[in-house]
C-alpha cells in the first residue's frame, strides 16, 4: 500500500519539465494547501512581495509553508490560471490570474531552469491591478537607469534601479547564483578601476505593468559580442519603482 504522505513526497520530487509546469505546481499547492507541493514550485530562496498600493509585504518560503501548516485550505473559489509566458532556454517570466475567494490577484512570476527542473525564483502580487500606461513608462525608466549604471559601472545609479531587498541572480551550470545589491555595487566600483564601462548596446525590450507591479525583459550585447537577457520583477515602493528581483542569463530572448 502506498500511503498519501508518500504519494505527496513522490509528487513533490518530480521535476518541472517546463515553466508552465512550475506555475501549475504553484497553483496546485495553493488549492491543496500543500507545503510539499509549494516546495516543488519554488526555489527555497524565492520571495513573494505583495502590495496593496500603500505598503510592500514580503513572504519567504519557510514562512509561507508554516502558514499553510497552521491553516485550513483557502475557501473557494481558488484557481491559478497562466495567462502569458515569456521564456528563454533557462529563464522566464509569466503572468497568472489568481483567484482567492472574493479577490482576484495579478501574479507576476520569475522562473529559472535549475538542475533540469523549472522553479519559481520570485513572485509579485496585487489584487485588482489594472493595466497602466504610467506604470509601463515607470518600468521603462527603471530599465534605462539600470543600463546607464552598467555603461558607467555606476553604483549610485544601480541603487536607483534595484531595491535593497532584491536578489540579483543568474544560472551557472544549472545552479542558481545570487548576490545582494550591496555586493553588486562593490563589483561595479572594482570594475571602474580597470574599465571605463560597458557599452551594452540594447537589442530590444518588453515591459508590462498593472497597478503597482510589473515585469520587464531586455537584451543587450556584452563587450565580447555575446547576447545577454535580463528578466526582472518591478514594483512601486516608497522610494519609487524598483526591481524586486533580477535574473540575467547569456541567452536569446523568446516569447510564446
Buried (B, 14 or more C-beta within 10 A) or exposed (E): EEEEEEEBEEBBEEBBEBBBBBBBBBBBBBBBBBBBBBBBBBBEEBBBBBBEEEEBEEBEBEEBBEEBEEEEEBEEEBBBEBEBBBBBEBBBBBBBBBBBEEEBBBBBBBBBBBEEBBBBBBBBBBBEBEEBEEBBEBBBBBBBBBBBBBBBBBBEBBBBBBBEBBBBBBBEEEEBEBEBBEEBBEBBEEBBEEEEBBEBEEBEBBBBBBBBBBBBBBBBBBEEEEBBBBBBBBBBBEEEBBBBBBBBBBBEBEEE
